[in-house]
């Protein structure tokens, strides 16, 4: 049984009192259905579950009037033995993107307040829920803005992967302490973490893949599961995309390894297809992003906060949402090469996507900096309230671009940088070096930022 962080989110939601229906969105196969059913079974007297893909007949419960009494009456007829007990029933609407009327009905449930409702969706952005509305969605009911709480769920992050491998919180707390205090990680822990990191790179965080690897330790079988999941994603491209976009979406997705292998990793449409233009493919990239399969990393005009405000929307890199997906898209046998350390030219691409994996699974957006002069910084993040450079490198020492930026603080306004690689914790002036596996610890929080009291005596 895999321990997931979102379990605490679900418990907090249940205990929050007057709460809105909860919508959990995320990439297909990230474990939404399992974790919601587990939570409901452990916390409610009665659970009413429906999957709009596997049980399309349940959509009829949400046609016509969508007041709660009518919906409950319809569901009682469609699901024999279902029980609706005020305050003790959880209604699960799985794959809600298949029934737009059910999404609209969440407003009725929120206003009514008798039952807790959890909805899950794998492609909410694709079918008009936050993304482009297809022709099939035109004229249908709207999203109940303000009447639902939306939470994004990711595949397992590295910390959850450590839990799955039997690493307890004492070890993880040691890593956190070494990171915060900038002290060396004990050799035994450091070696074990590097080995686990390599396993995470080839396995990723999709639950079925993780469970298969833990149960069998068979790389070939793990790879087959990954390829099957990728095939399911490609089937979604055919099922949900407009006819004209179907082949282009797949071409964009399959070009990602080639894009990242280039010296200049900016997404180039000519790599997708010779002579391709932005106007032909930009919507396809949006489709992949809305489906949760990829994340864009935007170039910035300057190395300053706010990063989103300084980003260049037409200039970006593209990373897979889960590091295991990228590795599974590479040549068969890459997994063994990673474990042996024989990555050669693809090492940079893999470890950059690994850092993107770390950042996105903590809810952070991706940014980098590149100039025509050749100056390039892998990632820019908000950390401890300032703009900090992240460099993912295999060797110690400052890179040329990083040296330039730190030397010219009056131009770039960068005071600190973090380098990640195959070494232990250390510091050289403004550069903190940490092992690659500590990447999951890099995140900023407003929790420690306190707004000072106003001295109203100054107004006297």
Secondary structure as GFF3:
##gff-version 3
##sequence-region A 1 460
A	DSSP	alpha_helix	6	14	.	.	.	ID=ss1
A	DSSP	beta_strand	21	25	.	.	.	ID=ss2
A	DSSP	alpha_helix	32	43	.	.	.	ID=ss3
A	DSSP	beta_strand	46	51	.	.	.	ID=ss4
A	DSSP	three_ten_helix	56	62	.	.	.	ID=ss5
A	DSSP	alpha_helix	68	78	.	.	.	ID=ss6
A	DSSP	beta_strand	89	94	.	.	.	ID=ss7
A	DSSP	three_ten_helix	96	98	.	.	.	ID=ss8
A	DSSP	alpha_helix	100	104	.	.	.	ID=ss9
A	DSSP	alpha_helix	106	112	.	.	.	ID=ss10
A	DSSP	beta_strand	116	121	.	.	.	ID=ss11
A	DSSP	three_ten_helix	135	137	.	.	.	ID=ss12
A	DSSP	beta_strand	148	152	.	.	.	ID=ss13
A	DSSP	alpha_helix	158	164	.	.	.	ID=ss14
A	DSSP	alpha_helix	169	181	.	.	.	ID=ss15
A	DSSP	alpha_helix	187	203	.	.	.	ID=ss16
A	DSSP	alpha_helix	207	216	.	.	.	ID=ss17
A	DSSP	alpha_helix	219	240	.	.	.	ID=ss18
A	DSSP	alpha_helix	246	254	.	.	.	ID=ss19
A	DSSP	alpha_helix	256	261	.	.	.	ID=ss20
A	DSSP	alpha_helix	269	272	.	.	.	ID=ss21
A	DSSP	alpha_helix	278	290	.	.	.	ID=ss22
A	DSSP	beta_strand	294	300	.	.	.	ID=ss23
A	DSSP	beta_strand	311	320	.	.	.	ID=ss24
A	DSSP	alpha_helix	323	329	.	.	.	ID=ss25
A	DSSP	alpha_helix	334	340	.	.	.	ID=ss26
A	DSSP	three_ten_helix	344	346	.	.	.	ID=ss27
A	DSSP	alpha_helix	347	360	.	.	.	ID=ss28
A	DSSP	beta_strand	366	370	.	.	.	ID=ss29
A	DSSP	beta_strand	376	377	.	.	.	ID=ss30
A	DSSP	beta_strand	379	383	.	.	.	ID=ss31
A	DSSP	beta_strand	386	392	.	.	.	ID=ss32
A	DSSP	alpha_helix	400	407	.	.	.	ID=ss33
A	DSSP	alpha_helix	409	412	.	.	.	ID=ss34
A	DSSP	beta_strand	417	421	.	.	.	ID=ss35
A	DSSP	beta_strand	426	428	.	.	.	ID=ss36
A	DSSP	beta_strand	431	435	.	.	.	ID=ss37
A	DSSP	three_ten_helix	436	441	.	.	.	ID=ss38
A	DSSP	three_ten_helix	456	459	.	.	.	ID=ss39
###
